Amino acid sequence: MSDITPEIAFIGGGNMASALIGGLVQSGRVPATILVIEPDDRQRARLALQFGVLALPFGGSSLAGLPLVVWAVKPQSFAVAARNSVPHVAQALHLSVMAGIRTDTLAAATGSARVVRAMPNTPALIGQGIAGLYATAAVTGADRALVEQVLAPSGELLWVYHERDLDAVTALSGSGPAYVFYFIEAMIQAAGEMGLSVEQGRRLALATFAGSTALARQSNDSPAVLRERVTSKGGTTYAALMAMDNDAVKSAFVRALHAARERARQLGDEFGASPDAGGNGASAAPGPAPLPQIPSPRANGSRGRP
């Protein structure tokens, strides 16, 4: 019989949890140290088969004593999931990848003041995502380092100072892949209208986005300067950009991001109490007196810190 016991529990085993679990296993974590609570029979069987983790339909006492609990259920399912788990997780560090559930709601539901919220995006599925993170005051430097170990295999990490900043992160990077796919769709549509095949349009669009992003990453110049270098007055790029300016595409896109941020704020209001007026999301849960926020060591692939 193995002496290895779970050290991390995932509550919910959907796509994002699967991406994080896959990254952990690929980075060398022993699968038997990961527990997944997933009520769906087929999903639970898939997780156990694919990753070798322990997958159970309910948490209960199996969660007792675990140092880290990762919340990855749909926001509307959180209240029920927390109710079934709360007697066993008050001493744990809690990491949430759920949209809309704020730290004070998490703390009140779990009984733990040590809460980190993360807003990842879908490229995490291939290890090329970016996640914004916010920690309550009770989270220590060691806690942050543990969270970074869990999330680093999924891509880059960006800590923010205020919980309200996660609404902007949601609007930019959380929802951001959809914007990219939207423009790729438009390019493929235009390719077809101009006589190219769907596959030709797809290859051209995907390579253009990938190459342009790589160039912007490697260059010290701003996106505006890079754009200007591609644009000759009176040329083809100029004609396209003028058409977009005439249709106020940039202004409409900026308004769209503001709309996404506002919806993220509304979801937080719907799913739980608002953070304090200062936007710092102080926990209302019982627990030790809040500690000063301590920057943690940066995990491989992380960017920035609060």
C-alpha positions in Angstrom: 0.0 0.0 0.0 1.3 3.4 -0.9 2.2 5.9 1.8 1.6 8.8 -0.6 -1.4 11.0 0.4 -3.1 13.9 -1.3 -1.6 17.4 -0.8 -3.8 19.4 -3.2 -7.6 19.1 -3.7 -9.4 20.3 -6.8 -13.1 21.0 -6.2 -14.3 20.6 -9.7 -12.7 18.7 -12.6 -13.6 20.6 -15.7 -11.4 22.0 -18.5 -9.5 24.5 -16.4 -8.9 22.1 -13.6 -7.8 19.5 -16.1 -5.3 22.0 -17.6 -3.8 22.8 -14.2 -3.7 19.1 -13.2 -2.0 18.2 -16.5 0.5 20.9 -16.0 1.3 19.7 -12.5 1.7 16.1 -13.5 3.9 17.0 -16.5 6.1 19.2 -14.3 6.8 16.2 -12.1 4.2 16.2 -9.3 3.2 12.7 -8.2 -0.4 12.1 -9.4 -1.3 10.4 -6.1 -0.8 13.7 -4.3 -3.7 15.3 -6.2 -7.3 14.7 -5.2 -10.2 15.8 -7.4 -13.8 16.1 -6.3 -16.0 15.8 -9.4 -19.6 14.6 -9.2 -19.9 13.7 -12.9 -19.1 10.0 -13.3 -17.6 10.1 -16.8 -15.4 13.2 -16.1 -14.2 11.6 -12.9 -13.2 8.4 -14.7 -11.5 10.4 -17.4 -9.4 12.3 -14.9 -8.4 9.2 -13.1 -7.4 7.4 -16.3 -5.7 10.4 -18.0 -3.7 11.7 -15.0 -3.7 8.9 -12.4 -5.1 11.2 -9.7 -7.5 10.2 -7.0 -11.0 11.3 -8.1 -14.0 11.1 -5.8 -17.7 12.2 -6.2 -17.8 14.0 -2.9 -15.2 15.6 -0.6 -16.2 15.4 3.0 -13.5 14.1 5.4 -11.1 13.3 2.5 -10.4 17.0 2.4 -9.3 17.2 6.1 -5.8 18.4 6.6 -5.0 19.2 3.0 -2.8 22.3 2.8 -4.3 23.6 -0.5 -7.8 23.6 -2.0 -8.3 24.7 -5.5 -11.9 25.8 -6.4 -12.7 25.2 -10.0 -16.5 24.7 -10.1 -18.9 26.9 -11.9 -19.6 30.0 -9.8 -23.3 29.1 -9.5 -22.3 25.7 -8.0 -19.9 27.2 -5.4 -22.3 27.6 -2.6 -23.4 24.0 -2.6 -19.8 22.7 -3.1 -18.6 24.8 -0.2 -21.4 23.7 2.1 -20.3 20.1 1.7 -16.6 20.9 2.3 -16.5 23.7 4.9 -16.2 21.5 8.0 -12.9 20.2 6.7 -11.1 23.1 5.0 -10.9 26.0 7.4 -7.1 25.6 7.9 -6.3 25.3 4.2 -5.0 27.8 1.7 -7.7 28.4 -0.9 -7.0 29.1 -4.5 -10.0 30.0 -6.7 -10.1 30.0 -10.5 -13.8 30.7 -10.5 -15.1 33.9 -12.2 -17.1 36.3 -10.1 -16.6 34.8 -6.6 -14.8 37.4 -4.5 -12.3 36.7 -1.7 -14.7 37.8 1.1 -17.3 35.4 -0.2 -14.7 32.6 -0.4 -13.4 33.3 3.0 -16.9 33.4 4.6 -17.9 30.2 2.9 -14.7 28.2 3.8 -13.8 29.7 7.2 -10.3 30.5 6.0 -8.8 34.0 5.6 -6.0 32.7 3.4 -7.5 33.1 -0.1 -6.0 33.7 -3.5 -8.1 34.5 -6.6 -6.8 33.7 -10.0 -8.2 34.6 -13.4 -6.6 32.3 -16.0 -7.5 32.1 -19.6 -8.0 29.2 -22.0 -4.5 29.1 -23.5 -3.6 27.6 -20.1 -4.8 24.4 -21.8 -1.6 24.3 -23.8 0.6 25.9 -21.2 0.6 29.3 -22.8 -2.0 31.2 -20.8 -1.6 34.1 -18.4 -3.4 34.4 -15.0 -4.0 37.5 -12.9 -3.7 36.8 -9.2 -4.9 38.6 -6.0 -4.1 37.5 -2.4 -5.8 38.5 0.8 -3.7 40.0 3.6 -3.6 36.7 5.5 -1.8 35.0 2.6 1.9 34.6 3.4 4.9 34.6 1.1 5.1 30.8 1.4 1.4 30.6 0.4 2.1 32.7 -2.7 5.0 30.5 -3.7 2.7 27.4 -3.4 0.1 29.0 -5.6 2.7 29.9 -8.2 4.0 26.3 -8.2 0.4 25.2 -9.1 -0.2 27.8 -11.8 3.2 28.3 -13.4 2.9 25.3 -15.7 -0.2 26.9 -17.3 1.7 30.0 -18.4 2.6 33.4 -17.1 1.5 34.9 -13.8 0.7 38.5 -12.9 -0.1 39.6 -9.3 -2.3 42.6 -8.8 -2.5 44.9 -5.8 -6.3 45.3 -5.6 -9.1 42.7 -6.0 -11.0 45.1 -8.2 -8.1 44.9 -10.7 -9.2 41.3 -11.5 -12.3 42.7 -13.2 -9.9 44.4 -15.7 -7.8 41.3 -16.0 -11.0 39.4 -16.8 -11.9 41.9 -19.5 -8.4 41.9 -21.1 -6.9 38.4 -20.8 -9.7 36.3 -19.3 -12.1 37.1 -22.2 -9.2 38.0 -24.5 -8.9 34.8 -26.4 -12.4 35.2 -27.7 -11.5 38.6 -29.2 -8.5 37.0 -31.0 -10.7 34.2 -32.3 -13.2 36.8 -33.4 -10.7 38.6 -35.6 -9.3 35.3 -36.9 -12.9 34.4 -37.9 -13.2 37.8 -39.7 -9.9 37.2 -41.6 -11.0 33.7 -42.7 -14.3 35.1 -43.9 -12.6 37.9 -45.8 -10.2 35.3 -47.3 -13.2 33.3 -48.7 -14.8 36.4 -50.1 -11.6 37.2 -51.9 -11.4 33.7 -53.5 -9.1 31.9 -51.1 -10.1 28.6 -49.5 -11.0 28.3 -45.8 -7.8 26.4 -45.1 -5.7 29.0 -46.9 -7.4 31.8 -44.9 -7.0 29.9 -41.7 -3.3 29.3 -42.2 -2.7 32.9 -43.2 -4.6 34.3 -40.2 -3.1 32.0 -37.6 0.4 32.5 -38.8 -0.1 36.3 -38.9 -1.4 36.5 -35.3 1.3 34.1 -34.0 4.1 35.9 -35.8 2.9 39.4 -34.9 2.6 38.5 -31.3 6.1 36.9 -31.2 7.5 40.0 -32.9 5.8 42.4 -30.4 7.1 40.3 -27.5 10.7 40.4 -28.7 10.7 44.0 -29.8 11.5 47.0 -27.6 9.3 49.1 -29.7 5.6 49.8 -28.9 2.8 48.2 -30.8 2.1 51.7 -32.3 5.6 51.9 -33.7 5.5 48.4 -35.1 2.2 49.2 -36.7 3.6 52.4 -38.3 6.5 50.4 -39.8 4.0 48.2 -41.7 1.9 51.2 -42.9 3.0 53.2 -45.9 0.7 56.1 -46.7 -1.4 55.3 -49.6 -0.6 51.6 -49.5 -2.7 48.5 -48.8 -2.2 48.5 -45.0 -3.1 52.2 -44.9 -6.3 51.6 -46.8 -7.3 48.8 -44.4 -6.5 50.9 -41.3 -8.3 54.0 -42.7 -11.4 51.8 -43.3 -11.3 50.6 -39.7 -10.8 54.1 -38.4 -13.7 55.3 -40.4 -15.8 52.6 -38.8 -14.4 53.5 -35.3 -13.2 49.9 -34.8 -10.6 50.8 -32.1 -13.1 52.9 -30.1 -15.7 50.1 -30.4 -13.1 47.6 -29.2 -12.1 49.7 -26.2 -15.8 50.1 -25.3 -16.2 46.3 -25.5 -13.4 45.8 -23.0 -15.0 48.3 -20.6 -18.3 46.4 -21.1 -16.6 43.1 -20.2 -15.0 44.7 -17.0 -18.4 46.1 -16.0 -20.0 42.7 -16.4 -17.3 41.1 -14.3 -18.0 43.6 -11.6 -21.7 42.8 -11.8 -21.1 39.1 -11.5 -19.1 39.7 -8.4 -22.1 41.6 -6.9 -24.4 38.8 -7.9 -22.4 36.0 -6.4 -21.4 37.7 -3.2 -20.6 40.7 -1.2 -18.5 43.5 -2.6 -14.9 44.1 -1.4 -14.2 46.9 0.9 -14.5 50.4 -0.4 -10.8 50.6 -1.0 -10.9 47.6 -3.3 -8.6 45.5 -1.1 -11.0 42.6 -0.6 -10.3 42.2 3.1 -11.7 38.9 4.4 -14.7 38.8 6.7 -14.0 35.2 7.8 -12.7 34.3 11.2 -9.1 33.6 11.5 -5.7 35.0 12.5 -5.1 38.8 12.3 -4.2 39.8 8.7 -0.5 39.8 7.9 1.2 42.3 5.7 1.3 41.2 2.1 4.6 39.6 1.4 5.9 39.3 -2.2 6.7 35.7 -2.9 9.6 34.3 -4.9 8.7 34.4 -8.6 7.9 31.0 -10.1 9.4 30.1 -13.4 7.5 31.8 -16.1 5.8 34.3 -13.8 5.7 38.0 -14.6 5.3 40.8 -12.1 4.3 40.8 -8.4 2.1 43.1 -6.2 
